[in-house]
Amino acid sequence: MSSTTPGNHRTAVGDSSSTAERIAQHDIFERFARAGFVMTGIVHLFIAYIAARLAFGGSGGSADQSGAMAELAAKPGGTFALWLGAVAFVLLALWRFAEAALGKASEPEADSKKSEALHRAKAFCLGVIYVSFALSAYGFARGHGKSSSGESIGLTARLMESTLGKIALVIGGLVIIGVGGYHIYKGVSRKFLHDLENSPGAFVRRLGLVGYTAKGAAVAAVGLLVILATVQSNPNRAAGLDGALKTLGAQPFGIALLLIAALGIATYGLYSFVMARHAKM
C-alpha cells in the first residue's frame, strides 16, 4: 500500500497550483476570461436600465439576464458583442472550473482544508453560472434566445407536480437565499477586496460595498419568491430576478424601491469592470 508523505503532498499541491497558474495566466486565456467580467458588467447595466424603465412605467423587456441580452442584441453591433461574450463566458467558466479542480493559482496554499474545499465549491458553482451565461449569449446571438423567467416558471411548475419536487424547490430557495446572504456579507465585510490584485482606492471600495450588497439582496429576493411560489402553489411567482424586481415595484413606494435596486445593480455592473482589470487570476 502506497502512502503520501507531507513532502510529496506539498509537491502535488505545488504541481497543481503551477498547472492552474499556467492555465489562468496564459495571455489569450486571461484576456478572454477578463472580458467575461466586462460582459458581466454590461449585462448588469442593461438589467439596471430595464428596472429603471419599469419604475417609470416603461413596457417591454425582462429585468434579468435574458432581458439584458435581448436588449443588447437589438443594439447596433449587439450580435457581434454577444458572440464575443459567449466565448468570454466560456473561458471565464473554464477558469473557474480550473480553480475548482486545481485550486487558486494566486493563493496556492489555503489556510485550511475546509476553506480550500469551500473555495473550490464556490469556484465550481460560479463556473456553472458562467456556462449558463454563455449559453444564453449564444442563443441570443443566433436569434433564438429564451426568457429566463419563463424557463424558471416552467421548471417550477414541473417540480410542483410531486412532493419531492416541492421539497427540492424549498431547499433550492433556501440555498439561493444563502447565496444572496453571502453576497451581502462579502460586501459589508469587504471580503471582495481579497479578489483584487492591488489595494483599491475609496471609490472602488464603495462600488464593491454597494454592488455586492445590492446583488445579494436581489438574489435573496429570488430565493424567497421560489419558496413563496411553492407554498402558494403558484409557479408564476418564481419568475427569477425579473419577478423579484416587478414584485418590488408593486409595493408601496415601488418606484423609489425599483430605482434604488436599479442603482445597486448598476453599481455591481461597474464593479465588474474593476474585476476585469484587477481580479486575481
HUBEL-V434856 format. One record per residue. N is the residue number from 1. RES is the residue in one small letter. SS is DSSP state (H for helix, E for strand, C for the rest). PSI is psi in whole degrees, 0 to 359 (* if undefined). BURIAL is b if it has 24 or more other ideal C-beta (glycine too) atoms within 12 Angstrom, else e. Layout:
n:res:ss:psi:burial
N:RES:SS:PSI:BURIAL
N:RES:SS:PSI:BURIAL
//
This chain:
n:res:ss:psi:burial
1:m:C:130:e
2:s:C:154:e
3:s:C:156:e
4:t:C:116:e
5:t:C:160:e
6:p:H:322:e
7:g:H:317:e
8:n:H:322:e
9:h:H:316:e
10:r:H:323:e
11:t:H:318:e
12:a:H:317:e
13:v:H:318:b
14:g:H:318:e
15:d:H:318:e
16:s:H:314:b
17:s:H:324:b
18:s:H:325:e
19:t:H:315:e
20:a:H:319:b
21:e:H:318:b
22:r:H:321:e
23:i:H:308:b
24:a:H:329:b
25:q:C:11:e
26:h:C:132:e
27:d:H:308:e
28:i:H:315:e
29:f:H:312:b
30:e:H:319:b
31:r:H:316:e
32:f:H:322:b
33:a:H:318:b
34:r:H:327:b
35:a:H:332:b
36:g:H:323:b
37:f:H:322:b
38:v:H:314:b
39:m:H:322:b
40:t:H:318:b
41:g:H:317:b
42:i:H:316:b
43:v:H:315:b
44:h:H:326:b
45:l:H:321:b
46:f:H:320:b
47:i:H:317:b
48:a:H:320:b
49:y:H:316:b
50:i:H:318:b
51:a:H:318:b
52:a:H:322:b
53:r:H:319:b
54:l:H:323:b
55:a:H:328:b
56:f:C:17:e
57:g:C:10:e
58:g:C:154:e
59:s:C:162:e
60:g:C:140:e
61:g:C:142:b
62:s:C:135:b
63:a:C:65:b
64:d:C:187:b
65:q:H:313:b
66:s:H:320:b
67:g:H:320:b
68:a:H:318:b
69:m:H:328:b
70:a:H:319:b
71:e:H:316:b
72:l:H:319:b
73:a:H:332:b
74:a:C:349:e
75:k:C:154:e
76:p:C:129:e
77:g:C:2:e
78:g:H:321:b
79:t:H:317:b
80:f:H:318:e
81:a:H:324:b
82:l:H:323:b
83:w:H:314:b
84:l:H:321:b
85:g:H:321:b
86:a:H:316:b
87:v:H:316:b
88:a:H:319:b
89:f:H:322:b
90:v:H:314:b
91:l:H:326:b
92:l:H:322:b
93:a:H:317:b
94:l:H:322:b
95:w:H:316:b
96:r:H:321:b
97:f:H:325:b
98:a:H:320:b
99:e:H:319:b
100:a:H:323:b
101:a:H:323:e
102:l:H:350:b
103:g:C:169:b
104:k:C:125:b
105:a:H:323:b
106:s:H:344:b
107:e:H:71:b
108:p:C:336:b
109:e:C:107:e
110:a:C:156:e
111:d:C:327:e
112:s:C:165:e
113:k:H:324:e
114:k:H:313:e
115:s:H:323:e
116:e:H:318:b
117:a:H:318:e
118:l:H:318:e
119:h:H:317:b
120:r:H:321:b
121:a:H:318:e
122:k:H:318:b
123:a:H:319:b
124:f:H:315:b
125:c:H:319:b
126:l:H:322:b
127:g:H:317:b
128:v:H:318:e
129:i:H:316:b
130:y:H:330:b
131:v:H:318:b
132:s:H:322:b
133:f:H:317:b
134:a:H:316:b
135:l:H:321:b
136:s:H:315:b
137:a:H:318:b
138:y:H:316:b
139:g:H:314:b
140:f:H:329:b
141:a:H:327:b
142:r:C:356:e
143:g:C:17:e
144:h:C:35:e
145:g:C:150:b
146:k:C:151:b
147:s:C:127:b
148:s:H:319:b
149:s:H:321:b
150:g:H:317:e
151:e:H:322:b
152:s:H:317:b
153:i:H:317:b
154:g:H:316:e
155:l:H:318:b
156:t:H:317:b
157:a:H:320:b
158:r:H:319:e
159:l:H:330:b
160:m:C:349:b
161:e:C:347:e
162:s:C:158:e
163:t:H:317:e
164:l:H:323:e
165:g:H:319:e
166:k:H:320:b
167:i:H:318:e
168:a:H:321:e
169:l:H:317:b
170:v:H:316:b
171:i:H:316:e
172:g:H:319:b
173:g:H:319:b
174:l:H:321:e
175:v:H:316:e
176:i:H:319:b
177:i:H:320:b
178:g:H:319:e
179:v:H:317:b
180:g:H:318:b
181:g:H:322:b
182:y:H:321:b
183:h:H:316:b
184:i:H:315:b
185:y:H:317:e
186:k:H:325:b
187:g:H:310:b
188:v:H:321:e
189:s:C:353:e
190:r:C:29:b
191:k:H:338:e
192:f:H:340:b
193:l:H:335:b
194:h:H:342:e
195:d:H:351:b
196:l:E:149:b
197:e:C:320:e
198:n:C:165:e
199:s:C:115:e
200:p:C:168:b
201:g:C:180:e
202:a:H:324:e
203:f:H:316:e
204:v:H:321:b
205:r:H:321:e
206:r:H:320:e
207:l:H:313:b
208:g:H:317:b
209:l:H:308:b
210:v:H:317:b
211:g:H:311:b
212:y:H:322:b
213:t:H:315:b
214:a:H:317:b
215:k:H:316:b
216:g:H:318:b
217:a:H:320:b
218:a:H:317:b
219:v:H:316:b
220:a:H:323:b
221:a:H:323:b
222:v:H:315:b
223:g:H:319:b
224:l:H:319:b
225:l:H:325:b
226:v:H:316:b
227:i:H:316:b
228:l:H:319:b
229:a:H:321:b
230:t:H:313:b
231:v:H:321:e
232:q:C:0:e
233:s:C:44:e
234:n:C:89:e
235:p:H:338:b
236:n:H:341:b
237:r:H:339:b
238:a:C:62:b
239:a:C:25:b
240:g:H:206:b
241:l:H:322:b
242:d:H:314:b
243:g:H:321:b
244:a:H:317:b
245:l:H:321:b
246:k:H:325:b
247:t:H:320:b
248:l:H:318:b
249:g:H:338:b
250:a:C:355:e
251:q:C:164:e
252:p:C:139:e
253:f:C:30:e
254:g:H:324:e
255:i:H:312:e
256:a:H:318:e
257:l:H:319:b
258:l:H:320:b
259:l:H:321:b
260:i:H:316:b
261:a:H:318:b
262:a:H:318:b
263:l:H:318:b
264:g:H:317:b
265:i:H:321:b
266:a:H:322:b
267:t:H:319:b
268:y:H:322:b
269:g:H:317:b
270:l:H:321:b
271:y:H:330:b
272:s:H:327:b
273:f:H:325:b
274:v:H:317:b
275:m:H:323:b
276:a:H:329:b
277:r:H:323:e
278:h:H:3:b
279:a:E:142:b
280:k:C:129:b
281:m:C:*:b
//
